[in-house]
Amino acid sequence: MTAFLKEVAEDLVQRLGKDLHHAAVVFNNKRPVPYLQNHLADTIGKPFWSPSFFTIQEFFALSTHLQVADGFTQFFTLLKEYNKLLAEEGGKALNPDVFYPIARIILSDFSQIDNDLVNADQLFQELEDIAVIEKEFQHLTPEQQQFLEQFWSSFSSGKQQNHQEQFIRMWRRMPKLYRGFHQALREKGYTTMAYIYRQLAEGKADRPSFIDDFKEGKLVFAGFNALSNAEAVIFKRWNKDEKALFYFDTDNYYLQDDTQEAGLFLRKNIQKLGLPNALGASKDLIRSHQKEINVYKTQGQTAQAKILQQELLQDYPLLDAADNAGKIALILADESLLLPVLQTIPTQYQHADRISNIDLNVTMGYPLLATSIFGLADLWLSVQAQLIDGKKDTVYYREVEAFLSHPLTGVSAVQRDLVQQEILKEQLIEVPLLSLHHDELSSLFFTKVHKGLAAINNLQKVFKLILERQLEDKTLKQTEADLFGATLKELNRLHDTLEDYAAQLPLSFVLSLVQKAVQGISVPLSGEPLQGVQVMGLLESRSLDFEHVYVLGVNEGILPQINVSPSFIPDSIRRAYGLPVIENQDAISAYMFYRLLQRSKKVSLVYNGQGDDNNTGEPSRFLRQLEFESGYTFKYFDQSQSVAIESKSNVDIKKEGETLRRLNLYLDGQEGPSAKLSATRLTTYLNCPVQFFYKYIAKVEEPEELAENLEANSIGSTLHLVLERFYQKLQAESPYITKERIVENRKNLTELCKRAFAFVMFKEEEKILEHNGMQQVMLAIVAEYANVILDHDENQAPFTLVELENDEDYVIPFPIKVKGEERQLTLFGIIDRVDQRNGVTRIVDYKTGRDEIGFSSIEELFDTESNKQNKALVQTLFYTYVYEQAKGITGVEPNLYIIRKMREEGTLFYLRENRKKVLLQAEQLDDMKGNFTNLLRQKLEELFNPDVPFVHTTVADNCMYCPYLTLCGK
């Protein structure tokens, strides 16, 4: 079947012959140009002078000497004119950041007014009249106000009148704003694209003779569908003057059926406007051949791209033809699928015992948003946003870490480690800027800017320096080079636009403009438009035909789009004045969809069947409509990704070789702290033997991290130090502690908390800190915890302090049997506090977590497979045993100060029997100690038995916060 552009080429050659080079060929976009050039070459068969090619915007722009103003120029011009009108009314000028979202809507409305030749004065007068009626005629019945209420329904009743008054005033100034805006642009040598359309349609163009350059040929308009009123007037005029040819790509399927929305605009162009189709009568293309449509339903948005892995393999042989233009096209109705598609399509394929490369051409634009270049720009903006108040000369450490690890900054691993170690050492949540000036790039990046133009210049210098480095290192890729070039060009344009306004703009607003400028950048990927697989958006597919077509994103809400641009002009007024409405958008989408079917041999439609906040999970109604009326054969495929959890295989660790050697260091009086068994090491083994192996045998250290806030362990460490310092002072004066002495010393508690925090975080008690909000909260928590303990101690006073945590470390021998052989361990304990009250020696252990002082049996404490372990009880009994053995005494009472529960439950352990609390008597406590010792010996003999491997715990909760979770594979 002959492609549309092939038909155009043949007709042009026949009509214009040797005058072909005098013609101007105009398309909606640039994508069809190489295809038409190729068809012309095939048709003529020899060298020839080519016609001139334009997009519609480029061609109409020839009608004026003025330049088309970019978006920022239009915004600032509109802002100046709007504030001028407010000043005339005695109002206060709007700030740029407040006006920006309003300006976008106003500019869009002005553009539509010009494109469709609407009388701006009349339109806005009517809007004002409607608002006045709604405001003044509140007595109208609900039925009479139905139309007006539809418009105002977005406003709450309490604020409705105020909003109405604001809109009345705004619409009253709109005609002046419209005229003033265009006049101000003209005075600066600028205009808008829509105003060019209007001036040309109304015969007011300042270069009306521009078409005379093509008077010996023709003005050729190919592939147009929906025309604005301005385009319709211009085309009718040139048609009447016999200066133009119009090539419409039509099909009787939708052209001759008034119910088909796909033919809405073509019927208007040909029948109502009288624009003749140079190709003659419409043909039956869609119905001329029976087609098989493959429909794929996927589970997930990006999963749509995965279809291509298998389906395209069948089509790749088409690319082996010498002339493979127009063979395969991937049409992305949802353009966000570009990156998943590019990541899915292979670069090579196997065919006929050889490997062939796959050429890919993407001109829809590779977004800067998806690249590390935008990531660096966004990081720079984040840094400047932190410095914008002018009071800070520091930056949040996470931004520093992001800079150090960013692929474009080129920071060496050595330099990165040095900076990170310094941040960890000093616990720098906020890093001073001067400490980051290690080279030219970091000095530029971490320099505080104070003015808008300086900010843009700074970011440009950052990108230029990176670009120069990559050029020197020969690591620059073509796509990155294009993106760098486009970014620098956009920043230059923004800089030039802001020169007249920057002094009046807050820096925060300039930074927001920089972000808006760079996030919209995209560049085409290099490729051959006449070779290989063509990847394009739906709009780019206009006028092009392909044998095999894949359309991705065939979902309701995407095809057609349901989003409409925001506007101050209500729907009813838009319809009355012929401005675009939602049905227009539906008709355009329908036409682009149906024309893909006209000449294709194979069509595959892919949609996301998984519903979420952004997707209904329903296929496009165009697909359903096609199923109902086309007579095509449809094949349905439900692509569901196999979902399965990774099977985990717990591999026990045998006690042999180096593992056994390191384990045996604990036995028989080996020297050094690593050869002593502490309460923490014991409870680690009870929690999970494999965790014990990683931490104390393999000595896999947890990575040091910056403590941004006080974590649970830091709170505990700080509290212990606070209480130690609190009682050290009292002990130095007298170990006899009374309630009065505690009360008197509590006035120093706040300072003690601050000093303890500084030591825990920075190892410097004297360090002066400015605590951030969260740290202040955590300090308050520590103080409150300390108060809970001191309240209890006041009630327990008087008592005598025997020892505090750092007074003495206790080390005792502990005999065990390993495979029947007598061996000896060294048990080691550091006790928070030892005191005497009423003749009883007490071991006191402070706990800030969710520990318990109640237990069901001493045996369950040593059951590694039980979820009723009680680490706090094990540790306190461990300390009690070690202390009694070291001092040669008995009757020591273990007390556990669990901050969260001690007010209600006390500090002495108790048994749970039938859900009742049973306090331990002295004899029961001695029995519990004896049982503890026996069970401790059994568990330690198990630990050092070489025949018993280190096994994984089966208690899921024990793995929740384990730092070795990724290593053991659970």
Stockholm file with secondary structure:
# STOCKHOLM 1.0

chainA/1-970         MTAFLKEVAEDLVQRLGKDLHHAAVVFNNKRPVPYLQNHLADTIGKPFWSPSFFTIQEFFALSTHLQVADGFTQFFTLLKEYNKLLAEEGGKALNPDVFYPIARIILSDFSQIDNDLVNADQLFQELEDIAVIEKEFQHLTPEQQQFLEQFWSSFSSGKQQNHQEQFIRMWRRMPKLYRGFHQALREKGYTTMAYIYRQLAEGKADRPSFIDDFKEGKLVFAGFNALSNAEAVIFKRWNKDEKALFYFDTDNYYLQDDTQEAGLFLRKNIQKLGLPNALGASKDLIRSHQKEINVYKTQGQTAQAKILQQELLQDYPLLDAADNAGKIALILADESLLLPVLQTIPTQYQHADRISNIDLNVTMGYPLLATSIFGLADLWLSVQAQLIDGKKDTVYYREVEAFLSHPLTGVSAVQRDLVQQEILKEQLIEVPLLSLHHDELSSLFFTKVHKGLAAINNLQKVFKLILERQLEDKTLKQTEADLFGATLKELNRLHDTLEDYAAQLPLSFVLSLVQKAVQGISVPLSGEPLQGVQVMGLLESRSLDFEHVYVLGVNEGILPQINVSPSFIPDSIRRAYGLPVIENQDAISAYMFYRLLQRSKKVSLVYNGQGDDNNTGEPSRFLRQLEFESGYTFKYFDQSQSVAIESKSNVDIKKEGETLRRLNLYLDGQEGPSAKLSATRLTTYLNCPVQFFYKYIAKVEEPEELAENLEANSIGSTLHLVLERFYQKLQAESPYITKERIVENRKNLTELCKRAFAFVMFKEEEKILEHNGMQQVMLAIVAEYANVILDHDENQAPFTLVELENDEDYVIPFPIKVKGEERQLTLFGIIDRVDQRNGVTRIVDYKTGRDEIGFSSIEELFDTESNKQNKALVQTLFYTYVYEQAKGITGVEPNLYIIRKMREEGTLFYLRENRKKVLLQAEQLDDMKGNFTNLLRQKLEELFNPDVPFVHTTVADNCMYCPYLTLCGK
#=GR chainA/1-970 SS CCCHHHHHHHHHHHHHGGGGGGCEEEESSSTTHHHHHHHHHHHHCSCCCCCEEEEHHHHHHTTCSSEECCHHHHHHHHHHHHHHHHHHTTCCCCCHHHHHHHHHHHHHHHHHHHHTTCCHHHHHHHHHHHHHHHHHCTTSCTTTTHHHHHHHTTSCTTTHHHHHHHHHHHHHHHHHHHHHHHHHHHHTTEECHHHHHHHHHTTCCSCGGGGGGGTTSCEEEESCCSCCHHHHHHHHHHHHTTCEEEECCCCHHHHSCTTCGGGHHHHIIIIISCCCCTTCSCCCCTTTSCCEEEEEEESSSTHHHHHHHHHGGGTGGGGGSSCCTTSEEEEESSGGGHHHHHHHSCSEEEETTEEEECCEEEEEEEEGGGSHHHHHHHHHHHHHHHHTTSSCCEEEHHHHHHHHHCTTTCCCHHHHHHHHHHHHHHTCSEEEGGGGCSSHHHHHHTCCCCSHHHHHHHHHHHHHHHHHHHHHHTCCCHHHHHHHHHHHHHHHHHHHHHTTTGGGSCHHHHHHHHHHHHHTCEEEECCCTTSSEEEEETGGGTTCCCSEEEEECCBTBTTTBCCCCCCSSCHHHHHHHTCCCHHHHHHHHHHHHHHHHHSCSEEEEEEECCCBTTBCCCBCHHHHHHHHHSCCEEEEEEECCCCCCCCCCCCCBCCCHHHHHHHGGGBSSCCSGGGSEEHHHHHHHHHCHHHHIIIIISCCCCCCCCCSSCCHHHHHHHHHHHHHHHHHHHHHHCSEECHHHHHHHGGGHHHHHHHHHHHHHHSCTTCCCCCCHHHHHHHHHHHHHHHHHHHHHHHHCSEEEEEETTTCCEEEEEEEEETTEEEEEEEEECCSEEEEETTEEEEEEEECSSCCSEESCSGGGGCTTCSCCCHHHHHHHHHHHHHHHHHTCCCCEEEEEETTTHHHHCSBCEEEETTEEEECCHHHHHHHHHHHHHHHHHHHHHHTCTTSCBCCCCCGGGGTTCTTHHHHTC
#=GC SS_cons         CCCHHHHHHHHHHHHHGGGGGGCEEEESSSTTHHHHHHHHHHHHCSCCCCCEEEEHHHHHHTTCSSEECCHHHHHHHHHHHHHHHHHHTTCCCCCHHHHHHHHHHHHHHHHHHHHTTCCHHHHHHHHHHHHHHHHHCTTSCTTTTHHHHHHHTTSCTTTHHHHHHHHHHHHHHHHHHHHHHHHHHHHTTEECHHHHHHHHHTTCCSCGGGGGGGTTSCEEEESCCSCCHHHHHHHHHHHHTTCEEEECCCCHHHHSCTTCGGGHHHHIIIIISCCCCTTCSCCCCTTTSCCEEEEEEESSSTHHHHHHHHHGGGTGGGGGSSCCTTSEEEEESSGGGHHHHHHHSCSEEEETTEEEECCEEEEEEEEGGGSHHHHHHHHHHHHHHHHTTSSCCEEEHHHHHHHHHCTTTCCCHHHHHHHHHHHHHHTCSEEEGGGGCSSHHHHHHTCCCCSHHHHHHHHHHHHHHHHHHHHHHTCCCHHHHHHHHHHHHHHHHHHHHHTTTGGGSCHHHHHHHHHHHHHTCEEEECCCTTSSEEEEETGGGTTCCCSEEEEECCBTBTTTBCCCCCCSSCHHHHHHHTCCCHHHHHHHHHHHHHHHHHSCSEEEEEEECCCBTTBCCCBCHHHHHHHHHSCCEEEEEEECCCCCCCCCCCCCBCCCHHHHHHHGGGBSSCCSGGGSEEHHHHHHHHHCHHHHIIIIISCCCCCCCCCSSCCHHHHHHHHHHHHHHHHHHHHHHCSEECHHHHHHHGGGHHHHHHHHHHHHHHSCTTCCCCCCHHHHHHHHHHHHHHHHHHHHHHHHCSEEEEEETTTCCEEEEEEEEETTEEEEEEEEECCSEEEEETTEEEEEEEECSSCCSEESCSGGGGCTTCSCCCHHHHHHHHHHHHHHHHHTCCCCEEEEEETTTHHHHCSBCEEEETTEEEECCHHHHHHHHHHHHHHHHHHHHHHTCTTSCBCCCCCGGGGTTCTTHHHHTC
//
